[in-house]
């Protein structure tokens, strides 16, 4: 099925905002990425379900993104359908000590909302860019906390358009992993079980973490955050820095001079520039230290 046929299938359907040949560089924190054949911004579960039914019926490939903070889209873009769940799908509610957020809600925003309401458990998320759905899928974590520690349940839309409710134990969580990385689905909503806490104390702790990030990470430049998972017993950034790769540049991309596990877009970087730096770091660290560096960032699309 060609691009025009895919586009015609969704024209006139109730699937939210529809954009054709949308540059994904507008939707990733790296500001890199070729076009999506069909780009959809649904606002309801019913629209999402309709999208999945259509892609399933016609055998159309689909890909879901949030804020694009942990994503490298290759320069050829993504064929088929790209579904964005971000501010268009971001309702949040609190009942007692439970916080429920739609999959497109900013994880930072959800965490800050909990803190303001005197609920503890999500403070670790205040430095994690991206959405609630993405955080659940990859069991995001920082400062000793992870999604698996506080998630109670989530609603997931299957590729066929069916809505499932999964409990924490169903997700087989481990380090930066959930079953959703192997069994595709869209996290429509997540419920977190929190506990009462002191808003002022939590806010002060979070401010301390933010101050440290500002001093050690290139937050003012387009990046995806940490590129590599940490090997057991050590840190990827430290290995890259000790290897002498800090500041290495290919095309418009550079291994950050501030933090070895960040690759930044200096202005006009291509995905190929970033991929070459990733491969260079992997090859160098394996040769020098015997560690395999596994990307934490998702890589999608065509050359």
N, C-alpha and C positions, 0 to 999 in steps of 0.2 A: 504494500500500500504506500503510495507516494504522499508527499507533504500536503498537496492540495486536497487529496481525498480525506486525509486525517482532519484537516481544517474544516472541510465541509460537514463532517459528521457532528462537530460540536457547534456549528453555526445554528443559531435559533434555539438551542437547548438552554434550559435553566441551569446553568453551571457557574453562575457568578460572572465577574468581569473576565472577558476573553481578549487576549492580545496575540497577534500573529507575528512570528519571527522576532520575538522580544529578546534583545541582548541580555544575557544573563550576567554580564559585567555590572549591570545596574542593581543586581540582587545578591551579590556576594561581597563579603567584607574584604576580600582581596582585590575587588574591582576588576576581576578577570573572568572571561568566559564568553564563548560564542552564543549564537541565538538558540532559542527554543522554538520548535515548529509551532506548537500551541502552548500558550502560557495562561493558566487559569488561577483566579483569585476567588474561591468560593467563600460564602459567609455563613452557610448553614450546613448542618449534617445531611439534610436532604439533598442539597446540591452536590456535596461530596459523594454521597452514595450514588447519585446519578452519573457522576464522572466515572466512578469505578465500574459501574454496570456497563457503560459505553465502551470503556477501554477493554473490559473483559470480553464483551460480545464480539468486538471487531478485532481482537488480538493486537491492540495498540500498546506499545511500550509506554510506561509512565514512570515518572520520578517525582518525589516530593521533596521540597526544600522548605526551610524555615527562614531564618534571617541570613542564611548563607555564610555563617561564621565559621563553619568547619568543613568547607567545601571548596574544592578546586574543579572548575569546569574547563575541560579542554577547549582549545580554540575553535574547533568545528561545531561546538554547541551540542545540544541534546535533541535527538529525534523523538517524535511522538509527542507526548503531553508532559508538561511540567506543572505541578500543582504547588502553589505557594500557600503555606499556612503560617501567617505572621500576624500583623496587626488587624488583618481582616477576619481573624478567627481567634479572639483573645479574651473572651469573657472570664471573669473570676468571681468566686463566691466563697464566703467563710461561714461555716456552721459549727459552733463550738470550737474545738481544736482541730477541725478538719478544714483544709484549704483545697478547693477544687478549681482547676484552671483548664481552659481549652488548650489544645495542642499548640496553637500559634502564639500563646502568651509569652512574652519575654520572660526567661527564667529569672533574670535579675529583678525585673519588675515584680514578679510573684514573690520573690524572697523579701524584697523591700516592703511590700505590702504586709507580709506576715510580721515582720519586725515592728512596723508601725502599730499593728494590732496586738502586740505583746505575745506573739507566738514564736516559739523557738524550734529550730530544727533545719531551717533552710538558709541559715547564715552563710554556709559554705558556697551557696549559689550566687552570691552577690558579685562575684568576679568571673562568672561563667557566661560568656555571650551566647546567644542563640535562644531557642524556644524550649518550652516545657516538653513538647513532643520529641524534639531532638535529644534533650537531656535524658529522657526516659529510655529512648532507643539505645543510647550508648552508655547508660549508667554513668553520667557525668559526675565528676567529683572534684573537690579541692579542700585544702586545709583539714584533711582527715575525715571529711564527710562525703557521702555518695548518695545518689538517688535511692539506691536499694535500702538505705537506712531509714527512709521516711515515707517511701511510696506505699500506699495502702492498696490501690487498685487503679486500673486505667481502662478506658474504652478504646477499642481498636477496630477500625474499619478494614475488612479483608479485601483482597483484590477483586473479589466477586461482588462487593458492595454490602456484605453482611456486617452487622455490628456485634462485637464480642466484648464481654467484660472479663478482664484478666486480673487475677489477684497477684500480689507481689511474688508469691512463690511460683506462679506460672511462668514468670519471665526469665528464670534461670540466670539471674544476675551473676556476673563476675567482673573482674577489672575491665572497665570500659566496654562492657559487653552486656547485651540482653538478647533473648531469643529473637527479637524483632530485627536483628541484623542478619539473621538467616532465614527468617520467615516473614516476608514483606507484609507490611500493613501500615495504616496511618493512625497515629495516636491522636484521637479526637479529643480526649479529655483525660486528666489525671487527678487523682485525689491523694493528698499527702496527710499523714497523721502526725500532728505536731504536738507541742506541749507548751504550757504557760511559761513565759520568760519575761525578763526585764528589758523593755524597749531601749532604755538609755544604755544599759550595759552592752546589749547586742550591737547597738549603733556605734559605740566607741570601738568595739572589737573589729567591726567591719571597716571603720575608717582607718584603722591601723593597717589592715590588709591592703586597702586601696592605696595608701601612701607608699607601701612597699612595692606594689605593682608599678606605680608611676615612676619609681626610681630605677626599676630593674627591667621593665618591658617597654618596647617601642609602641606605646598605645596611640601615638599621634599619626602613625603610618598604617596604610592598608595592609592587613595580614590576616591569618586565620587563627591566631593564637599559637599554641604549641603544635608543631608539625608532627613530631614523633612521640610515641608512647615511651615511657621510661623503661629501660631494661631492668630486670630484677637486680636490686642492690646498688643501682647507680642512677644517674640522671643524664638524659640525652643531651641537654643543653651543656652540661659540664664536659661531656666527652667531646662535643663539637668544638667547644672553646679551647680545650686542651690540645686538640688536633691541629689548631691553627687556622681553622676554616672561618672563624668569625670575620665578617666583613667581606667575604668572597662574593663577587658579583658576576652574574651571567645575564647579558641583555639588560632588561629593566628590573630584574629581581636581585635581591641581595640577602645573604645570611646576615641577620641584624648585628650591628656592631655593639648593641646593648645586651642582647640575649641570644645565645647560640641556637636555641630551639625555635626561633622565630625566623621566617622568611618574609621580607617586606617587599611591597611593590613601590619602586622608586618613582613611578609615574606612568610608564607605558609598558609594564611587564606583560608578557604572554605566558600562557600556561606552560608552553614548552620550556621557557626560562626557569620556571619554578621546578618543573619535573627534572631538569638537568641538575639543579642544585640538590634536590632530594636524592637523586642517584649518586651524586658526588659525595654527599655526606654518608650515605649508606656504605658505599665502597670504601671510603677512607676509614670509617670507624671499624668496619669489619677487619680491614687489613692491619690497623694499628692496635686495636684492643680486643678483637675477636667477638664483638657484640653485633648482633643483627638489629638494626633500627627499623621498627615497624611503624609506618605512618599512622597517625591518629586521625589525620584529615581524610575525608572521603574524596575520591577522585572519580569524576563522571564525564560522560560525553565522548565525542570523537575528535581525532586529530584534525 
